[in-house]
Amino acid sequence: MGQPTTLHAAIEIRRGTWAINVLGPLEARCGGRAVELPPRRRGLLALLALKAGSMVTAEQLVHGLWGEDAPPTAMRTLQAHIAKLGAALTEVEGGRAIQRRDPGYALAADAVRVDRDWFEELATSGLRHSAEGRYAEAARSFARGLALWRGQALTGCPVHGWAVAEANYLEGLRLQAYEGLFAARLAAGMRDTTVSEVERLVAEHPLRERLWELLIVALQVNGRSGDAHRTYRRARRTLIDELGIEPGEGLRHVVAGVLRGVADPRPLLRLAPASGRPHDGSRRAS
């Protein structure tokens, strides 16, 4: 999945706080120092990071690490991994990064910063700005969030069960953020790179109708109405061949607007009107 290149995202980390990054290969850093962990301990840290600040029961950790094939010694082995992982996370000031909370364990909320949480905050901010018609700000928020991704979530972490479902959930949020980014760019008039970027995601997720909508609208607003019509026919054929269904209401609404010659992406994508509030501290000329 391509990354936005216009903005660089960085998480602000307080001195002595661990940055735990799960949006790609697992990373654990503190004060510029990265900790290398063996596979099972990487998986354990990922499980705790997915619920940072909340207790994860020992049973959940065992299931997440071994799935249905947990050995009889799994609970004792888990305790050994917890002790060794806690020893590795020794640079946190003001207390242990891993806390014992019956009947499980938790990463201390004030000792770690997880990129997943920052991504969700930025994606929520993008959605809020879009709902308010502040599309340039929405595009910036979505792009900053997406720039945190370095690959598929939990890459290289041997996890099972609920953790795999959580990773899939994060991938779904990533796709929604891309859709929000492309819609915001179109609504804000940033159309130069949107067509090729959406086309790549459509190729990866051909059954996702919102991506087809965005591609058709991107073509339409760039003066390529013929390509927009052909793309709708391609989308319809894909949905019928793969799922046996006709396009949904959103796609039908988009193609109806294209047939009427509508070139404003906001009504085509059923977005809020653009906010009249000036951005970036600028003032409108009186």
C-alpha positions in Angstrom: 0.0 0.0 0.0 1.5 3.3 -1.0 2.4 6.0 1.6 1.6 9.7 1.4 4.7 11.6 0.6 3.7 15.1 1.3 4.0 15.0 5.0 6.2 13.3 7.6 4.6 12.1 10.8 6.5 12.0 14.0 5.3 11.1 17.5 6.4 13.4 20.2 7.9 11.3 23.0 8.6 12.5 26.5 12.1 11.8 27.8 12.2 8.3 29.4 9.0 7.1 27.6 9.1 4.0 25.3 7.8 4.4 21.8 6.2 1.0 20.9 5.4 0.9 17.2 3.1 -1.9 15.9 2.1 -0.4 12.5 4.6 -2.4 10.7 7.5 -4.5 12.1 7.4 -4.2 15.9 9.8 -1.5 17.2 10.6 -0.6 20.8 12.6 2.6 21.3 13.5 4.8 24.2 15.9 7.8 24.1 17.1 6.8 20.7 17.9 3.3 21.8 16.1 0.4 20.1 15.7 -2.9 21.9 16.0 -6.2 19.9 13.7 -8.9 21.1 13.4 -12.6 20.2 10.2 -13.5 18.3 8.1 -14.7 21.2 8.9 -11.6 23.3 8.1 -9.4 20.3 4.7 -11.0 20.1 4.2 -10.5 23.8 5.1 -6.8 23.6 2.7 -6.4 20.6 -0.1 -8.0 22.6 0.4 -5.6 25.5 0.8 -2.6 23.2 -2.5 -3.3 21.4 -4.2 -2.7 24.7 -1.7 -0.2 26.3 -2.9 1.1 29.6 -5.5 -1.7 30.0 -5.1 -5.1 31.6 -4.6 -8.1 29.4 -5.4 -11.3 31.2 -2.8 -14.0 31.3 -5.2 -16.3 29.5 -5.5 -13.8 26.7 -1.8 -13.5 26.4 -1.4 -17.3 26.3 -4.0 -17.5 23.6 -2.5 -14.6 21.6 1.0 -16.2 21.8 0.2 -19.8 21.1 -3.4 -19.9 19.9 -5.1 -23.3 20.3 -1.7 -25.1 20.5 -0.6 -23.7 23.9 1.8 -26.2 25.7 1.0 -27.4 29.2 3.8 -25.1 30.5 2.4 -22.0 28.7 1.5 -20.1 31.9 4.9 -20.7 33.4 6.7 -19.8 30.1 4.6 -16.6 29.9 5.7 -15.5 33.3 9.4 -16.1 32.3 8.9 -14.0 29.1 7.2 -11.2 31.1 10.1 -11.0 33.5 12.7 -10.9 30.7 10.7 -8.4 28.7 10.3 -6.2 31.8 14.0 -6.3 32.3 14.6 -5.2 28.7 12.4 -2.2 29.2 14.6 -0.7 31.8 15.0 2.9 30.5 11.6 4.2 31.6 11.8 6.8 34.3 9.4 6.7 37.2 8.4 3.1 37.3 8.1 -0.2 35.4 6.7 -0.3 31.9 5.0 -3.6 32.6 2.7 -3.7 35.5 1.1 -6.8 37.2 -2.7 -6.3 37.4 -4.6 -9.4 38.5 -5.5 -11.5 36.6 -3.0 -10.3 34.0 -0.5 -7.6 32.9 -0.6 -4.1 31.4 1.8 -1.6 29.8 1.8 1.5 32.0 -0.1 4.3 30.1 2.4 6.9 31.3 5.5 4.9 30.3 4.7 4.1 26.7 3.5 5.8 23.5 2.0 3.4 20.9 1.8 4.5 17.3 -1.5 2.8 16.9 -3.1 5.2 19.4 -1.6 8.2 17.6 -2.8 7.0 14.3 -6.3 6.6 15.6 -6.3 10.1 17.1 -5.1 11.6 13.7 -7.7 9.6 11.7 -10.5 10.7 14.1 -9.2 14.3 13.7 -9.4 13.9 9.9 -13.0 12.6 10.1 -13.9 15.5 12.3 -12.4 18.1 10.0 -14.1 16.5 7.0 -17.5 16.6 8.7 -16.9 20.3 9.3 -15.9 21.0 5.7 -12.3 21.8 6.6 -10.8 19.5 3.9 -7.2 20.8 3.7 -6.9 20.2 7.5 -8.5 16.8 7.1 -6.0 15.8 4.4 -3.1 16.9 6.6 -4.5 14.8 9.6 -5.1 11.7 7.5 -1.6 12.0 5.8 0.1 12.4 9.1 -1.6 9.3 10.5 -0.9 7.2 7.4 2.8 8.2 7.4 3.1 6.3 10.7 2.6 3.0 8.9 5.8 1.1 7.9 4.1 -2.0 6.5 1.4 -4.4 7.6 0.5 -4.2 11.3 2.4 -6.6 13.6 4.8 -7.8 10.8 7.2 -10.3 12.2 5.2 -10.9 15.4 4.1 -14.5 15.9 0.6 -13.9 17.3 -2.7 -15.7 17.0 -6.4 -15.5 17.7 -7.6 -12.1 18.9 -4.4 -10.4 18.0 -4.7 -11.4 14.4 -8.3 -10.0 14.4 -6.9 -6.8 15.9 -4.3 -6.5 13.2 -7.0 -7.0 10.5 -9.1 -4.3 12.2 -6.1 -1.9 12.1 -5.7 -2.7 8.4 -9.4 -1.8 7.9 -8.9 1.5 9.7 -5.9 2.2 7.4 -8.0 1.7 4.3 -10.7 4.0 5.7 -8.0 6.6 6.4 -6.8 6.4 2.8 -10.4 6.8 1.6 -10.8 9.8 3.9 -7.5 11.3 2.6 -8.4 10.9 -1.0 -11.9 12.4 -0.5 -10.4 15.3 1.4 -7.8 16.0 -1.2 -10.5 16.0 -3.9 -12.8 18.3 -1.9 -9.9 20.7 -1.2 -8.9 20.8 -4.9 -5.7 18.7 -4.5 -6.2 16.5 -7.6 -2.8 16.1 -9.1 -1.8 12.7 -7.6 -5.2 11.3 -6.5 -6.0 9.3 -9.7 -2.9 7.1 -9.7 -2.9 6.6 -5.9 -6.6 5.5 -5.9 -6.0 3.3 -8.9 -3.3 1.4 -7.0 -5.5 0.8 -4.0 -8.4 -0.3 -6.3 -6.1 -2.9 -7.8 -5.3 -4.2 -4.2 -9.0 -4.0 -3.0 -11.2 -4.4 -6.1 -14.4 -5.2 -4.0 -14.2 -2.0 -2.0 -16.9 0.2 -3.5 -15.8 3.5 -1.9 -12.4 3.2 -3.7 -14.2 2.8 -7.0 -16.3 5.9 -6.1 -13.2 7.9 -5.4 -11.5 6.8 -8.6 -14.5 7.7 -10.8 -14.8 11.1 -9.1 -11.0 11.8 -9.4 -11.3 11.0 -13.2 -14.4 13.2 -13.5 -12.9 16.3 -11.8 -9.8 16.0 -13.9 -11.8 16.3 -17.1 -11.7 12.6 -17.9 -15.4 11.9 -18.1 -15.0 9.1 -20.7 -12.6 7.3 -18.4 -15.0 7.8 -15.5 -17.8 6.1 -17.4 -15.5 3.2 -18.4 -14.3 2.8 -14.8 -17.9 2.6 -13.5 -18.6 -0.2 -16.1 -15.4 -1.9 -14.9 -16.5 -1.6 -11.2 -19.9 -3.0 -12.0 -18.5 -6.0 -13.9 -16.1 -6.8 -11.1 -18.8 -6.7 -8.4 -21.1 -8.9 -10.5 -18.4 -11.4 -11.5 -16.9 -11.7 -8.0 -19.9 -11.2 -5.6 -23.0 -11.6 -7.9 -24.3 -8.1 -6.8 -25.0 -4.8 -8.5 -23.2 -1.6 -7.4 -24.5 -0.1 -4.2 -26.2 3.2 -3.6 -22.9 5.2 -3.4 -21.6 4.0 -6.7 -25.0 4.6 -8.4 -25.1 8.1 -7.0 -21.6 8.9 -8.3 -22.3 7.6 -11.9 -25.7 9.4 -12.0 -23.8 12.7 -11.2 -21.2 11.9 -13.8 -23.9 11.4 -16.4 -25.3 14.8 -15.5 -21.9 16.4 -15.9 -21.4 17.3 -12.2 -17.7 18.2 -11.6 -17.8 19.2 -7.9 -16.5 16.2 -5.9 -18.4 17.2 -2.7 -21.9 16.4 -4.0 -20.6 13.4 -5.9 -19.1 11.9 -2.8 -21.9 13.2 -0.5 -19.5 15.3 1.5 -20.2 18.4 3.7 -19.9 21.8 2.0 -16.5 23.4 2.4 -16.1 25.5 5.4 -15.9 29.3 4.9 -13.4 29.6 7.7 -10.0 30.7 6.6 -7.2 28.2 7.2 -3.6 28.4 8.4 -4.2 31.7 10.2 -4.9 33.6 7.0 -7.7 36.2 6.7 -10.0 36.8 3.8 -9.6 40.1 2.0 -12.4 42.4 3.0 
